[in-house]
Amino acid sequence: MTSAHPFSAISFTHCFKLKRCHSNNNTLHHHHPNLIATMSSSDPAPNRNRSFGTESKLSGNDQTDAKPLLSRYSSSSGSFKQMPRRRVPGKPDMRRSYSRDIGHAAAETYMITRLTITLLRYLGVGYRWITRLAALGFYAALLMPGFLQVAYYYFFSSQVRRSIVYGDQPRNRLDLYLPKTLDGPKPVVAFVTGGAWIIGYKAWGCLLGQQLAERDIIVACIDYRNFPQGTIGDMVADASQGISFICNNISEYGGDPNRIYLMGQSAGAHISACALLEQAIREAKGEEGISWSVSQIKAYFGLSGGYNLCKLVDHFNNRGLYRALFLSMMEGEESLQSFSPELRIEDPNIGNAVSLLPPIILFHGTADYSIPSSASIDFAAALQRLGAQAELILFDGKTHTDLFLQDPLRGGKDEMFSHLVAVIHAGDEEALAKDATAPPRRRLVPEVLLRMASHISPF
């Protein structure tokens, strides 16, 4: 799911996925006095100032269940070093001790229990929580015919490269969606998925990845730590490191390093905007050890994002993302301005960072109740006021999930998708000609189910 609204039951299920992505115990970060869950770790999270540019240190933990890592980022030098290829793990060792299995299961159970208790303290149990959870269940069931087809593509298509490791922190992985033919360098979209900063997951970008790959565009879906495994500083650091990996390694997968586009949806739009702006600030200050540059990003696409957290706190609280929980994710009320791109660009201390930003295109539906369209309207106005190249495209009557789920599942012509492809293929006459003759995308869900899902959607 991609909405900016949290649902605790999904969050609890998501905790299982968090641990499966990383076999070692990790510290549950503390950024709020009410957090009660603490996990022991050999590499505790470093202290961080209240700025979204802080990067987490690499833990050095071995990730043996992923595909070979082509290169690894060094936080001390800010550069990539070539690493030897790892062998694909063979069959499990049947002689391993039962005590080790039991200990591993006990550690996972302990971690999951702690994360669950932490979320329960914030979410509580009430009428609003229960009704929204029920609505989510019905919503997912109505769209299940499409979800199953997308899941089949994700797990069985030879065009998908899953869980490529880009760093050593938990969930530092990304999925690649490749065109059928790689007859030349292809444009690349680095995509950060949404999920209310709690249930974000790289597979949520599968539908977008599949559709863009059909138009000869490579899509890299970046995974990142979610709350309570990490807070917003960790999420931004993960996204920035994933972007860095793409900028420095995508050519090995057939991508064009000179045509990289950054995109985020919902919470992912906020995280990616923070990462992009912080990188521009670092470059404006002339900092050393920079592993990627905003000049490598051709354009930024923000889909249904929120860019001023100070204006959204009360809105999220009324929608069920309670204030205490939200402030914990954002590292306290005093950090809201630092993690609000709309406010940060007004800071005179960032120098000429705004002038370094690539063209910014913001998409938003006017009937979005999870994150109101005013969030994109205000951010675009602030950027334009400061001389940045920013464009705002509003879709009348579209909700938070229409642009990202219902419309793509409907098939046929999609205005937002068409605009996205037109920008990416601008200047490529051959690609534009192929787009003009491309067959309409097929429908994945019957219209009656889509209409019912729109009425029952909790987003």
LINPE-V28300 format. One record per pair of residues at least 24 apart in sequence whose ideal C-beta (glycine too) atoms are under 8 Angstrom apart, sorted by the first residue. I is the first residue (numbers start at 1). J is the second residue. If there is no record, write none. Layout:
i,j
I,J
I,J
//
This chain:
i,j
1,136
1,140
1,195
1,199
1,204
2,193
2,194
2,195
2,204
2,265
2,266
2,268
2,400
2,401
2,404
2,405
3,194
3,195
3,196
3,266
3,370
3,400
3,401
3,458
3,459
4,194
4,196
4,266
4,267
4,304
4,306
4,316
4,321
4,370
4,371
4,400
4,459
5,132
5,196
5,319
5,320
5,321
5,370
5,458
5,459
6,123
6,196
6,197
6,198
6,199
6,320
6,321
6,325
7,132
7,133
7,136
7,199
7,458
8,119
8,120
8,123
8,129
8,133
9,133
9,136
10,136
10,199
11,119
11,123
11,198
11,199
12,115
12,116
12,119
14,198
14,199
14,201
14,226
15,111
15,112
15,115
15,116
15,119
16,112
17,201
18,115
18,170
18,171
18,225
18,226
18,229
19,108
19,111
19,112
21,170
21,171
21,173
21,223
22,61
22,63
22,170
22,171
23,61
23,64
23,65
23,104
24,61
25,107
25,111
26,170
26,229
28,111
28,114
28,115
28,118
28,228
28,229
29,228
29,229
29,230
29,231
29,234
31,231
31,328
31,331
31,332
32,324
32,327
32,328
32,332
34,121
34,122
34,324
34,328
35,118
35,228
35,328
36,114
36,117
36,118
36,121
37,114
37,115
37,117
37,118
37,228
38,114
39,110
39,111
39,114
45,230
45,234
48,233
48,331
50,331
50,332
50,334
50,335
50,338
51,233
51,278
51,338
52,232
52,233
52,236
52,274
52,275
52,278
52,338
52,339
53,236
53,278
53,279
53,281
53,282
54,233
54,237
55,237
55,240
55,241
56,169
56,230
56,233
56,234
56,237
56,238
58,167
58,168
58,169
59,168
59,169
60,168
61,168
63,165
63,168
63,173
64,89
65,89
65,163
66,163
66,164
66,165
66,173
67,161
67,162
67,163
67,164
67,165
69,164
69,165
69,166
70,249
70,252
71,245
71,248
71,249
72,167
72,168
73,166
73,167
73,241
73,244
73,245
73,291
77,289
78,288
78,289
78,290
78,291
79,289
79,291
80,244
80,245
80,248
80,249
80,291
115,228
115,229
118,228
119,198
119,228
119,325
122,322
122,324
122,325
122,328
123,322
123,325
124,322
128,320
129,320
132,320
132,458
135,456
135,457
135,458
136,458
138,456
139,453
139,456
139,457
139,458
139,459
142,445
142,449
142,450
142,452
142,453
142,456
143,405
143,406
143,409
143,445
143,449
143,450
143,453
145,444
145,445
145,446
145,449
146,207
146,409
146,444
146,445
149,444
150,206
150,207
150,210
150,444
151,206
153,206
153,210
154,203
154,206
157,210
159,213
160,206
160,209
161,253
166,222
166,241
166,242
166,244
166,245
166,246
167,238
167,241
167,242
167,245
169,225
169,234
169,237
169,238
169,241
170,225
170,229
170,230
171,223
171,224
171,225
171,226
171,229
171,238
172,223
172,224
172,238
172,241
172,242
173,202
173,223
174,202
174,220
174,221
174,222
174,223
174,242
174,245
174,246
175,202
175,203
175,205
175,206
175,209
175,220
175,221
175,223
176,218
176,219
176,220
176,253
177,206
177,209
177,210
177,212
177,213
177,218
177,219
177,220
177,221
178,213
178,218
178,253
178,254
179,213
179,214
179,215
179,216
179,217
179,218
179,254
180,213
181,216
182,254
185,251
185,254
185,255
185,256
185,257
185,258
185,259
186,216
186,217
186,218
186,254
186,255
186,256
186,259
187,216
187,217
187,218
187,255
187,256
187,259
187,260
187,261
187,298
187,424
187,425
188,217
188,218
188,219
188,220
188,246
188,250
188,255
188,256
188,257
188,259
188,260
188,261
189,217
189,218
189,219
189,220
189,260
189,261
189,262
189,263
189,301
189,424
190,220
190,222
190,242
190,243
190,246
190,260
190,261
190,262
190,263
190,272
191,219
191,220
191,221
191,222
191,263
191,264
191,265
191,268
192,221
192,222
192,224
192,239
192,242
192,262
192,263
192,264
192,265
192,268
192,269
192,271
192,272
193,221
193,222
193,223
193,264
193,265
193,268
194,264
194,265
194,266
194,267
194,268
194,269
194,304
194,404
195,226
195,266
195,267
195,268
196,266
196,267
196,321
197,226
197,227
197,232
197,235
197,267
197,271
197,329
198,226
198,227
198,329
199,226
200,224
200,226
200,235
200,267
200,268
205,265
207,404
207,405
207,408
207,409
208,404
208,408
211,408
211,417
211,441
212,420
212,421
214,438
214,441
215,421
215,425
215,431
215,434
215,435
215,438
216,431
216,434
217,421
217,424
218,250
218,253
218,254
218,255
220,246
220,250
222,246
224,271
227,328
227,329
228,328
231,328
231,329
231,330
231,331
232,271
232,274
232,329
232,330
232,331
232,335
232,339
233,331
235,271
236,271
236,274
236,275
236,278
236,339
239,271
239,272
239,274
239,275
240,275
240,278
240,279
240,292
243,272
243,275
243,292
243,297
244,291
244,292
247,291
247,292
247,293
247,296
248,291
248,292
257,296
258,296
259,298
259,424
260,296
260,297
260,298
261,297
261,298
261,299
261,300
261,301
261,423
261,424
262,297
262,299
262,300
262,301
262,358
263,300
263,301
263,302
263,303
264,301
264,302
264,303
264,305
265,303
265,304
265,305
265,404
266,303
266,304
266,305
266,306
266,370
266,371
266,400
266,404
267,305
267,306
268,305
269,302
269,303
269,304
269,305
269,306
269,307
270,305
270,306
270,307
270,309
270,339
270,341
272,300
272,302
273,300
273,302
273,305
273,307
273,341
274,339
274,341
276,300
276,357
276,358
277,341
277,344
277,345
277,353
277,357
280,350
280,353
280,354
280,356
280,357
281,344
281,350
281,351
281,353
283,353
283,356
284,350
284,351
284,352
284,353
284,356
285,351
294,356
294,357
294,358
295,356
295,358
297,358
298,358
298,359
299,358
299,359
299,360
299,361
299,423
300,357
300,358
300,359
300,360
300,361
301,361
301,362
301,363
301,420
301,423
302,360
302,361
302,362
302,363
302,376
302,379
303,363
303,364
303,403
303,404
303,416
304,363
304,364
304,365
304,368
304,370
304,371
304,376
304,400
304,403
304,404
305,362
305,364
305,371
305,375
305,376
305,379
306,371
306,375
307,340
307,341
307,342
307,375
307,376
307,378
307,379
308,340
308,341
308,342
308,343
308,375
308,378
308,379
309,336
309,337
309,339
309,340
310,336
310,337
310,340
310,343
311,375
311,378
312,371
312,375
315,371
315,372
319,369
319,370
341,379
342,378
342,379
342,382
345,382
345,383
345,386
345,388
346,382
346,386
354,383
354,386
354,387
354,388
355,387
355,388
357,383
357,388
357,389
358,389
359,389
359,390
359,391
360,388
360,389
360,390
360,391
361,390
361,391
361,393
361,423
362,390
362,391
362,392
362,393
363,393
363,395
363,403
363,416
363,419
364,392
364,393
364,394
364,395
365,394
365,395
365,397
365,398
365,399
365,400
365,402
365,403
366,394
366,395
366,396
366,397
366,398
367,397
367,398
367,399
367,402
368,398
368,399
368,400
369,399
369,400
369,459
370,400
370,459
371,400
393,419
399,454
399,457
399,459
400,459
401,457
401,459
402,454
406,450
406,453
406,454
408,441
408,444
409,443
409,444
409,445
409,450
410,443
410,444
410,445
410,447
410,450
411,440
411,441
411,442
411,443
411,444
412,440
412,441
412,443
413,440
414,441
//
